[in-house]
């Protein structure tokens, strides 16, 4: 059966198919596409009509199908036939729905409006609000409850006032509370996760483009956290550090916060007097959030399309936007001294475009990564933590892939670190780098060009690496209210093994007004790589349809990755596959039994090779998953899995799993106490089958917060694996001890050990924020190792790394460009892999995610 213009008028060329009983049984379903066909071009309408009638085949075809003997063959053929048609239907439905949703909706609730009052008075940030200007400023209006009862009256009142002068925006918030003893305030560290406390979140959209902006958080102790919002992401990224100030205090009436945000730390269009603005308050003991604009459970605070309007910002100045950070680094390694220096320069070329230049880059004060254990055949993924690459990173996101680990066209951790012959990382010097990020008209621009230095090292392939030029460029154009189309190009290969080029195009269509109040998005992308060393060209592409809402959270994604797809500056753990993921989560709020919300989940994953042979499948289910009114979380999971091995898999030293097909089922139980408590326990137990044997996995975490100044925590993960080929266990232990003297002075200590590498590591970081934008760091990294024959730990040294060094940055970030010196004494972190690759059979990695975050229990997958 084919599609085209036919005398039958239904897009199906087979008259037998049209007249068959099978076909007539589907005519009702076909008619349902009439409304869609009337809105599509004729050719697409005919194709849609034909695809809707798949299964309208002649009786002879049905009989032939029944004679097929192998169920797996029938499944593969049916899936191969149905997938393009199903995708076309889904795309057509999605495009029409999104296009309709993008149109103005006269029934939608208008965004609230606030007006900032200009002041000529000097505002002192001390949390007192004793300046006369605050008394004359207007309150912007009431906050409404988002949780637990949408758009209802809050349990406590909140007063918000906004002032500004030529150089800064000022926000004063009085959080009234009739039970000040119940205020939760445990964090004091800069950029801590303040979701565990009472806290305020302010989001700003200075471009007023309804999709990109900044957020600022503060808790009752004055702890600050900030970051960027990119493309209305569902999560807030804390990777960006702005120059701003805040003070808070607890009073008899509740608690008060006073915030200063200099305009020089933001990007905005000159003459733009209206900004997007929203503010949210969390009352942790009640698990309550109150919000000014869009107090709906379907809308997260980072959705700037639903933010209110802040008017009256006329005559403001952004300043020079110049930030100069020279440094001097010196230290010792194995009694050999070394002295290096460099500089980072950040400059606003225009109010909308920022340039960053780095020379002889140093990342000495970068926080150490948390170790992971890898019991799979594929590389682990570790996020970027270096400030130079994090600032403005959102502009390089392609089709929302920055939130996934299956494929990333550009992954900045590939820059500066190269895999050596032993599988360890070898640091490659970054001689000079230039980065441009920003916006011009409706276009978002990102360009990165880095020149790495040459380096002789026996650990490198061929013992030497020539200098390399690595380049990435990304341009996207904003369309409609929350959508974009764009393209990306990367060039270069960190290993220097021939040229490598990637080109790609993507589009994302999104709305938060589908069916008046629902979120819906469609993302598509197509990528192609050309690798000179292998002489191969290959492509990858996919789509995601997402319906992320409070009661129903549904997503379908499909991707294909070619066998020779090799993005030189990207991350792809697995090639030569087609992968389909479905996520269906039903999340009711019963308002009884002490339950805040249930999360019933069904998440199948299906992977085939390019010939449609099944390679893996996995079904994650959550028959019971709940969050209580007090904040506790309980969950039970049932997870059947299948995996086919075409080659032996050495999962641990001396333990090799033979080729074959393996199917097993695992179970999981999890319990977490509420994070508002002074002690927090997180426990998860897995048990069940594993490659023809058994695997038991325990994850245990304990956090103690005796006061705002002290936080102690312990996390451990242990796997006990029993296979026909042998038995082994893996264990990782992580200890943290943090002491916060004030919101500006902190001392963090991290100790880790894993039994795979038999290396214990310690990082001690002292940070003093002399003033916003000027920091002093003292960082010490040490390592100890032991062998199987000797239980004692001996000092471990990394070749080419100083144990202790000094770091001396100078910064110029004020409009007057006065230089302020700050000093940092650091040791360089242990070698970390830029792309997360882990050679087998080594199962433990000293590189990994810096922190583990979970938006809500329903998001947990493993």
Secondary structure as GFF3:
##gff-version 3
##sequence-region A 1 862
A	DSSP	alpha_helix	15	19	.	.	.	ID=ss1
A	DSSP	alpha_helix	21	24	.	.	.	ID=ss2
A	DSSP	alpha_helix	27	31	.	.	.	ID=ss3
A	DSSP	alpha_helix	34	37	.	.	.	ID=ss4
A	DSSP	alpha_helix	42	52	.	.	.	ID=ss5
A	DSSP	alpha_helix	59	66	.	.	.	ID=ss6
A	DSSP	alpha_helix	71	102	.	.	.	ID=ss7
A	DSSP	beta_strand	113	115	.	.	.	ID=ss8
A	DSSP	beta_strand	117	118	.	.	.	ID=ss9
A	DSSP	alpha_helix	132	136	.	.	.	ID=ss10
A	DSSP	beta_strand	144	147	.	.	.	ID=ss11
A	DSSP	beta_strand	152	153	.	.	.	ID=ss12
A	DSSP	beta_strand	158	164	.	.	.	ID=ss13
A	DSSP	beta_strand	168	176	.	.	.	ID=ss14
A	DSSP	three_ten_helix	180	182	.	.	.	ID=ss15
A	DSSP	three_ten_helix	194	196	.	.	.	ID=ss16
A	DSSP	beta_strand	199	205	.	.	.	ID=ss17
A	DSSP	beta_strand	213	219	.	.	.	ID=ss18
A	DSSP	beta_strand	224	229	.	.	.	ID=ss19
A	DSSP	beta_strand	244	251	.	.	.	ID=ss20
A	DSSP	beta_strand	254	262	.	.	.	ID=ss21
A	DSSP	three_ten_helix	263	265	.	.	.	ID=ss22
A	DSSP	beta_strand	275	283	.	.	.	ID=ss23
A	DSSP	three_ten_helix	284	286	.	.	.	ID=ss24
A	DSSP	beta_strand	288	291	.	.	.	ID=ss25
A	DSSP	three_ten_helix	304	306	.	.	.	ID=ss26
A	DSSP	beta_strand	308	311	.	.	.	ID=ss27
A	DSSP	beta_strand	323	333	.	.	.	ID=ss28
A	DSSP	beta_strand	336	348	.	.	.	ID=ss29
A	DSSP	beta_strand	353	359	.	.	.	ID=ss30
A	DSSP	beta_strand	372	373	.	.	.	ID=ss31
A	DSSP	alpha_helix	387	390	.	.	.	ID=ss32
A	DSSP	three_ten_helix	393	396	.	.	.	ID=ss33
A	DSSP	three_ten_helix	401	403	.	.	.	ID=ss34
A	DSSP	three_ten_helix	412	414	.	.	.	ID=ss35
A	DSSP	beta_strand	417	419	.	.	.	ID=ss36
A	DSSP	beta_strand	425	427	.	.	.	ID=ss37
A	DSSP	beta_strand	430	440	.	.	.	ID=ss38
A	DSSP	beta_strand	443	452	.	.	.	ID=ss39
A	DSSP	beta_strand	455	456	.	.	.	ID=ss40
A	DSSP	three_ten_helix	461	463	.	.	.	ID=ss41
A	DSSP	beta_strand	464	465	.	.	.	ID=ss42
A	DSSP	beta_strand	468	479	.	.	.	ID=ss43
A	DSSP	beta_strand	483	491	.	.	.	ID=ss44
A	DSSP	beta_strand	500	514	.	.	.	ID=ss45
A	DSSP	beta_strand	518	531	.	.	.	ID=ss46
A	DSSP	beta_strand	536	548	.	.	.	ID=ss47
A	DSSP	beta_strand	552	561	.	.	.	ID=ss48
A	DSSP	beta_strand	577	586	.	.	.	ID=ss49
A	DSSP	beta_strand	595	598	.	.	.	ID=ss50
A	DSSP	beta_strand	600	608	.	.	.	ID=ss51
A	DSSP	beta_strand	614	628	.	.	.	ID=ss52
A	DSSP	beta_strand	633	645	.	.	.	ID=ss53
A	DSSP	beta_strand	649	652	.	.	.	ID=ss54
A	DSSP	beta_strand	655	657	.	.	.	ID=ss55
A	DSSP	beta_strand	660	672	.	.	.	ID=ss56
A	DSSP	beta_strand	679	690	.	.	.	ID=ss57
A	DSSP	beta_strand	693	707	.	.	.	ID=ss58
A	DSSP	beta_strand	710	723	.	.	.	ID=ss59
A	DSSP	beta_strand	726	742	.	.	.	ID=ss60
A	DSSP	beta_strand	745	754	.	.	.	ID=ss61
A	DSSP	beta_strand	759	771	.	.	.	ID=ss62
A	DSSP	beta_strand	774	785	.	.	.	ID=ss63
A	DSSP	beta_strand	794	796	.	.	.	ID=ss64
A	DSSP	beta_strand	804	807	.	.	.	ID=ss65
A	DSSP	beta_strand	810	811	.	.	.	ID=ss66
A	DSSP	beta_strand	820	821	.	.	.	ID=ss67
A	DSSP	beta_strand	824	826	.	.	.	ID=ss68
A	DSSP	beta_strand	844	845	.	.	.	ID=ss69
A	DSSP	three_ten_helix	857	859	.	.	.	ID=ss70
###
